Amino acid sequence: MKNESKIKDSSKLGHCLKLGLDSVFLNHYEKYVINKIINCRTIKSGRHQYKCDDCLYETLLYNSCGNRHCNQCQTFLKNKWLLKKQEDMLPVEYFHMVFTIPSELHPLIESNKKLLYSLLFQASSETRLELTKDEKYLGAKIGVISTLHTWGQQLNYHPHIHCIIPSGGLSLDNTKWVDGKEGFFLPIKVMSKVFKAKFIEKLIHYYTNGRLCFFGRAKDTRKKSKFNKLTYKLRQQDWVVYSKSCESNPQYALYYLGNYTHRVAISNRRILSVNQSEITISYKDYKDEKTKTKSFTPQSFLKHFVKHILPKGFVKTRCYGYLSSVNRKKFMLIIKKLLNVKVVKPLNLDKEELFQTLYNVDITCCPKCKSKNYNFARVIRCRSPPRNKID
């Protein structure tokens, strides 16, 4: 498709990935994900048809792929997630924190995504939980929502953890709420040193026990001398930890994190032009706060995008402390009682009710005659190909 005007905005990413598909080697799972995105909301994903029994109005809709790497399928899921997390918001100050690792580790992480992404979660969470239990800093149990983010504005590989944390926590004996200092949570330099020590210690443990793989740019790191040189260099660096108060608008902290929990490497609106030889995107340069453009070949674009495909089954958003799935039900009741927060019964909405709540749209109502007899019960539903089938 050489004529750019023929490409719908909603299918830009899929078209860009398709251009480079035949010339880039992908493993089985990567090819499965890319094909899902390419075929999203097309005849290959199947379709269903709504029909009004009163006015006979018909609407044909193509199925979305539902893949978490597809930029067409995340908005509803994000809003549904935000609606659920609203139940856990407390009337206290919130902090947005970011844990970043040095770029020297990027080749090794690319070769061990599942293992080292999990280590990134583990090291950052243990740092916060252990320091806040210390009487010197807070002396309480905290709650954390963390999510993994792997890209920069130019599609470069940049794995880091975003999280939001309520200021203060539940006392160690579960009898009172301990308030944190206004505008301050934990000392940045202390967090950086503890985070670095925990990550490097576990990394060395993985190497010693032969749990690391070495491919591509990380191939030379297999040698013990090279690995020791890498860990020595990592110890000499200051690891970046960022912390900012969201005191003016605690709700903003949740919505800000929501953008990361369900965002993919690039949105359709940032893809400016597409042709057989070049793909141009826009990006924000944070050095001068200006919007600029960058061009890729289709092959290069696909290679950059594939780096951000998460391992199969990997959980990219995790909760810790009193917000973890094990503790949440028990401790949130105690905390809300201590803070005099009204306990609201959790929402248990079906799909139709969610659309009504989130978008004020009644999807059971015919758009033409407004009749409630709008369904696809009497129309043959064309299903998508089997999930394990890859084109």
N, C-alpha and C positions, 0 to 999 in steps of 0.2 A: 504494500500500500504506500506508494510514493507521495500521493497527495495528502498533506497533513490535515487538510480541512475535513477529510473523510473520517478521521479518527475521532471518535466520541471522547469527551473529557473523562467519562467514567471508565474507559478502557485503555487509557494512555499507558499505565504501568504494564498491563498485560501485553500490549503491542511492543513496548520497548524490550521486554524480556524475550518475547518470541523472536525478535530480530537476531539475537545473539545465541539462541538455543542450540542451533546445529553446529556451532564452532567452538563451544566451551564444554569441557568434560564435567559432568555432574554425577554425583553418586545417586543411588536409587531413591533415597528420601528427598534429596534436593530436587531431583527431576519431578518427583511426585508433587512437591509444593509448588514449583514453577508452573506445572501444567494446571494445577488447581486455580492459580491466579489468572493464567491466560484464558481459561475456560469459564471463569466466573461470570454469571449472568449471560451466558450464551446457550445455544441449543445443546451443546455438549454437556452442560450441567443439568439438563432436564428443565421442565417447565410445568407450571400448573395454571389453571384457568378458573377465574371466578365468574359466576353467572348469576344474574338477578332473576329470580323466578317471576317477578312482577312485570318488569319492563323489558326483560330478555337482554339487558345490557351485559356484554362480555368483556373481560379484561384478561389478556394473556401476560403472565409474568414468568420470567426466567429465574431459575433458582440461583441463589448466591452460594459460593463455595464454602463459606463459613470458616475458611482457614485463617489462623491468627496472623499470618504474614500478608494477608490481602488488605489493601487500603480501602476496599469497598465494603468490607464486612465488619468493621470495628465500632462504628458510631453507636449503634443500638446496644452492643455489648458493653461499651464504656458507660453509657448512661444507666444501664441496668446495674452495673457494678457500683457506680457512684450512689445510686438510690439505696443500695443495700448498705454501703459503708456510712451513709448518713446516720444510721442508727447508732454508730459507735462514736460520733463526734461529741466532745465534751466542752463545756464552757470555760476553757483555759487557753492559755497562749500555746501556739504550735510552732514547731521548728521544721524547716526544710533542710535536709542534710544530703551531701553527696560524697561518696567515697570513690576515689579514682586511683588506678594503678599506673605505674610508669610504662611508657611505650615500649621499653625493652622487653616487657613480658608478653607483648601482643603476639609474636610468632608462636610462642609456646602455648598460649591460650587457644589460638586457632587450631592447634593440633590436639587439644584436650578440652574442648568446649564444655562438655557436661561436667567433667571433674573440676575444672578450675573456675567455672561460673559458680558452682556450688561452694567452692572454697571462698570465693569473693563474698557470697552471702554469709557464709559461716564466720569469716574473720571480721566482717563489718558488724554483724549482729552481736557476736561475743564481746567485741570492743565496747559497744554501747551498754549492753546488759551488765557486764562486770564492773565497769566504771561507775554506773549509776547506783549499784548496790553498795558501793563504798560510802561510808558516812562522810568522808571528806568532800564528796561531790553532791550526793543527793540522799543516799541511804534508803532507796525505795525500788520497787519493781515498776518498770516502765512498759509501755506498749509501742510497738513499731510496725509500720507498714512499709515494706521495701519492694522495689521493682528494679529489674535489670534493664539497662539501656546500653546499646552496643555501637551506636553510630554518631558521627558528627554531621554538620550541615552539608558537607561535601561528600557524604557517603563513606567517609574514611572510617576505619575500624577503631573504635574508642570505647571499650567496655567499662562501665562504671555503675554504681548503685545509687539510685535516688530513694529517699525515704522521708516520711513525715513522722514526727514524734510529739505527743502532747508534753508540755512542760510540767514537770512534776510526776508523781507516781504513787502507787499504793505502798504503804509502809510494809516492812518485811513481816510484821505480825498480822497484816491484813485488817488493822483496826482504824486507820486514819489515812487521809490523803495528804501527801507531803508536797507542798508547793515548791516549784523551782524558782530561781532568781529571775527577776524580770529582765528580759532581753538577753539572757545568758543561759546556756544549757550545760555544755561541757567545754573545757579548754581544748582548742583546736590542736595545739602541739602535742598534748598528751594523747588525744585520740589518734593522731597521725602515727606516733611512735608505737602505740599498742597495736594498731591495725597492721602496721608494717611487720612488726615482730611476729604476730600470729600468722600472717600470710606466708612469710618466708620460712618459718619453722615447719609449717605443714607442707609447703612445697618441697623442702629438703626431705621430709619423711616420705612423700610420694616418690621422689627420685630414688631414694635408698631402697624402697620396696618394689621398684620396677613398675610402678603404676602409670608412669608418664609415657606418652607416645611422641615421636619426633619426626614430623613431616615438613616438607617445603622449607620455609625460611628457618625453621627450628631444628633442621637436620644436624647441624654442627653441635648443637647444645647437648647431644647425646653423650659426647665425650666428657669425662669427669672434670677435666681441667677447664673446659669451656663453661660447664655448669657452675663450677665454683667461682669462676670469674664473673658470671652473671649475678650470682647471689651476693658476691662482694660488692658489686656495683649497685645493686638494689639497696643494700644496707647503707651505703654512703649517701643516698638520695633522701630528700624530704618528700614523703608521699602526701599528695594533695587531699585534704579533707575540708569540705566547705560546710558552713552552718549559717543559716539566716533565720531570724525571727519572722513569723507571719502574724504578729500581734494585731496589726490593723484589720486583718480579715482572715480569721482562722479557716473559714470555709474555702478560701482561695487555695489554701495548702492542699486540701483534698482534691479540688478540681485540677490544680496544677499537676498533681501526681497522676490523676486519671488520664491526662494526656499522654503520659509515658507508659502506663500499664497497657494501653490498647493502641498505641501509635506504632506504625511500621516505618521502615527506613526512609521512605519518601512518599509524599502525597501527590495526587494527580495535578493539583494546582501548581506545584513547583516544577512540573515538566513543561517547559516552554515550547519546545519544538522537537519533532521526531522525523527522521528520514532514514534511508537504508544505510547511510554512512556515519551519521552523527546524531547524538541525543544531547540536547542542551537543557540544563536545569538552573534554577535560581537558588541562591543560598545567602544567608546572612553572615557577613564577616563581623564577628564580635569585637575585633580589634578597633574598627572605626565605626561600627554599628550601621554599615551600609549594605544594601542588597546588591549582590553581584551575580554573574553567570559563570557556569563551567560546562564544558563540553566533553562527552565521552564517545568512544566508538561503541556500537551495540555490544561487542564482546566485553569491553572494559566495564560497561554499565552492569552487565549481568554478573561479572566476577565480583564487583563491589557489592551488589545486592545479596548475592549468595552468602557472603561472609556474615550477614546478619540473620540468616535462618537459624533458629534455635534448634538444639538437639530434640529429637522426637521424645515427647512426653515430659520435657523439661518445664518446670513450673517457674515462670518469670516474675510472679508477684507473690511475696510471702509475708506472713505476719508473725511477730515475735512478742514475747512477754505476755502480758495479760490480754493481748489481742490475738494470740495464737488460737488455732482451732481447739486445742486441748483445754485452754484456760478461759477463753472468752466468755462462755455462758456463765460460769461461776463468778469470775472476778468483775465483769461489767455490771452485774447486779449490785455488788458491794460498792463499787466506785460510784455508780449513779445515786445510790442511797446516801453516800457520804457527801456528794456534791449537790444533793437536792435536785437531781435531774429526773424528770418524769420518765418512767419506764414505758416505752411504747411497744405494743405488740408487733413483732416482725411482720413485714408485708409478705404476703404469699399470693402474688398476682399471676394470672395466666397471661398468655401473649397478648390477647385483646385488651386486658386491663392495663398492661404495661404501656402499650401504645397510647391508650387514653390518658394515662398518668403522665407519661414523658412528653408526648407531642400534642395532646388534646385532639387526637384523631381517632375516630371510631371506624376501625377496619372492617367491622361487620355490617356497616351501612353502605348501601349502593351509592356511588358518587353521582349518579344521574337522577334517580327518583327518590333517594334517601330511604328506600325500603330496607327492612332488616332481613329480608329474604335474599341475602347476597352471600353466596357460598360456592364451593366447588364440589359439593357432594354428588351432583349428577353428571359431572364432566370427567372424562377419563384423565387421570393425572399421569403425565409422562415423567418417569423417574430418571435420575442421573445414572451414569454407568457405575459399576461396582467400585467401592472405595479403593480396592487394591489394584485397580487397573490403571496403568500409566501409558499414555499415548507415546 
